[in-house]
Amino acid sequence: MTALRFTVLIAASYLAATAAHADGTYQTLPLVQNWSNTALIVSNDNWGSCPGIMGYRGDNLTTATGSDPQTILGTSSVVDVNANQTNPNTFNTSGVTEFHLTDPVVALQGSGTADAPYVQLHVTTAGMQNIVVAYDLRDIDGSNRNAVQSVALQYRVGTSGNFVNVPSAYVADATTGPSLATLVTPVNVLMPSAINDKAQVQIRILTSNAANGDEWVGVDNLSVTGSAIAVAAEAAAWSAVKSQYR
């Protein structure tokens, strides 16, 4: 085998393996996910069966403990998910984890390694406006940990540059404790018009390495919806016509 052919084969194998572990394809709206299908994530770091959704560990996005995730705007290259776990109280590999609970969920936990773990959504909003992002933050950690586990929502248009924080979606502490795991915090936010009618939009939910022992926060019942620009324009025009005959 020639050196060139060997190099090509190695490169092709690498690309195939990378594609098999992630699905960052941009999805038309609505994008919804509640993790009830536990067959979507079957092996570590493999998002290949979750169209438009990926998880990242967030290594080195901050150097401080207790950083406000709203201020963490950089990106991570470490694709991450710990698959098929069952006990948030005892599982201590931080980052992004899928838990097979009575109500399955994907959850985030920060640490000294997973400085700012996040779940990232990839959508196209072409022809759409009034984009609404909704999800439930679930405290699933019933251990003796009692962190102030804050969670932020951010977006960017395209695939490069820093993310932009959405202040209205900020949750100062999505957990209670110690030894409590019942809190559910719903988030429902109308996104800035900057993401309307765009071919590629990335939206992420992230936490950070908290003080006093990080807790697991589930990100459940994800929903990204919008309304068609043409429909909205037609409705406005029809409303204007009707108003002339009142």
N, C-alpha and C positions, 0 to 999 in steps of 0.2 A: 504494500500500500504506500502510495507516495505521501510525502509530508503534507502537501497541499490538501489531498483528499482526506487525510486523517484530521487535519485542522477543521475542514468543512464539516465532517461528521461530528466532531466534538462540539462545534458551535451549534449545529442543528440539534444535537441532543440536549444541550444546555437550554436552548430556546424552548424546546418541547417540554422540558421539565418545569421551566418557569411558568409556561402557559398552563400547565396542569395544576399548578398550585395557587393560581389566582384567577379571578374573573373581574377585571376592572372595566368590562364593556359598559358603555353608556346606555342606560335604559330609558325608554320613553315612560312618561307618567301615565298612571300612578305606579309608583314603586312601593310595595308593601312587603313586610316580613315580620312574622311573629315567632319564628324558630320552632314551631310545633313539629315540623318534620325533622327529626333527629338524624335522618339519612343525608342531610345536606352537608354536614361536616363529619367526615369519617376518619380523618387522619390529621396529625399535627401540621399546622401551617399550610393547610390546603383549603382554599376558598373556591375551588374550581366549580362547585355545584351551587354557588350562591351568586347568581347574576347581578352585577352591579355593586357588590358589597365586598369589602376587604377589611382586615384588621391589621394594625401596625403596633409594634411594641413601644415606639417612641423613645428609643435610646438616645441619650445625650441632648434631648431637646431643651433641657434645663439642667442646671448644676445644683440647684437649691432644693432643699426639702420644704414642702408646703407652698410651692409656687402657685400662684393664681393661674389656672389653665387658660383664662381669658387672654393672658399675656403671652402665651406660648403659641407662636404663629408659624414656626418652621415645620419641616416635614421629616418623616422617618423613612428609611429604606428597608427596615426589617419587618417583613410580612410575618404575622404572628397569629396563631390560635392553638390553644391546648384543647384537644378534642376529647369528647366522651367522658368528661369528669362528672362526678356525682355528689361531691360534698364540699361546698364552699367554705365550711367551717375549718376544714383540715387541709385543703389543697393550697399550697403556698408558692406555686410557680406563677409569678405575677405576669401581667400583660393582658392579653385577650384570651378568654376561655369560654368554651361551650360547656354548659352544665345540663345534664340529663336529670332535671328535677320533675316533679309532678307537672309543673308548668315550665317547659324547657326554655332556656334563655342563653344569650351570649352576654358575658359580663367583662368589666374592666377592673383592674387593680394595679395601682402604681407601686413602684419600689425603687431601690437604688439603681437597678438596671432598666426597668421599664419606667423611665422618667415621666413619660406622658403618653400612655397607651390610648389608642382611639380606634373607633369603627368608622370607616369612610364609605360614603355612598357616591356612586357615579351615575349621573342622570343627564339627559338632554332635555332642555326646556324649549326647544325650537317650536315656535308657534304658540307658546304658552305664557301665561302671566298669573299673578296672584298665587305664587308658589307658597304652599304651606307645608312645613315640616312638623311632624308630631311623633312622639314616642313616650314610653313610660320608663322612668328610672326606678328600678326595683332594688331595695336593700335585701340582698339574699344571704348576707353574712351574719349568722347567729353566734359567732365566736365571741370571745371576750375582748376582741378589738373594738375600739371606739374612736375612729378617726373622723376628722372633719373632711369629708370626701366631696369636694366640689367638682362640678361638671359643667363644661361649656359646649356651645354649638358654634361652629365656624364654617365658612365657605370660601371658595375661590372659583373664578371663571377661568377655564383652561386647565393646563396641567403643570404650570410652573409658577413660581413666586410664592410669597407668603399668603397664609389664610387670613380672612377677615373675621373678626369676632362679631357675634350677634348678642349684644348685651341683654336683650329682653328674654333670652333663653337660659340665662345663667342660673344655676342652682347652687347655692352656697354650701349646702350639705345634703347629699342624697341618702344619708344613712343615719341610723340611730344605734344606740348600744350603750353598754356592752350587752351581749347575749340577746339581742333583738334583731329580727329580720322580717319586719312586716310593712315598713314604709314603702309606699308607691307614690312617686312624684310625677304627675303628667306634665309634659311640655308640649305646647301647641303654639307655633310661631308663624306669622306671616313674614316671609323672607323679604329682604330689600329688593327693590325693582331692578337692581344691577344684575340679578341672575335671570331676569325674564328673557325669553327668546334667545337662548344661547345653546350652541351645539354641545358644549362640554361644561358641566358644572360638577364640582366636587364638594360634598357636604360631609362634615365629620363631627362626631360627638367624642369628646375627650375628657379625661381626668388627669391628675398629676400625682406625683409621689407625695403623699400626705405625711404629716407628723403623727406619732402615736400608733403606728401599725395600720397600714391601709386595709380597707374593707372592700369586698366585692360588690360592685354595682352593676345590676343587669340593665341592658339597653333593649327594651322589648317593644313589641307592637309598633314597629317603625312604619312610617307612612310619609311619602312625599307626593303631594297632589298639586294640581293647578287647573286653570280654566283656559280654554282656547281663546286666543286673542280675537279671532274672527267672530266667534260667538258673542264675545263681550261687546265688540263693536256693533254687531247687528242688533243686539239687545238695546244698546244705547240709542241707536238710530230709530228703532221701533218705538222706544219710549218717547223720543222727541216728536215723532209723528203723532202719537196718541195724545200728547199734551196739547197739540194744536186744536183738537176737537173737544176739549173739555170745557 
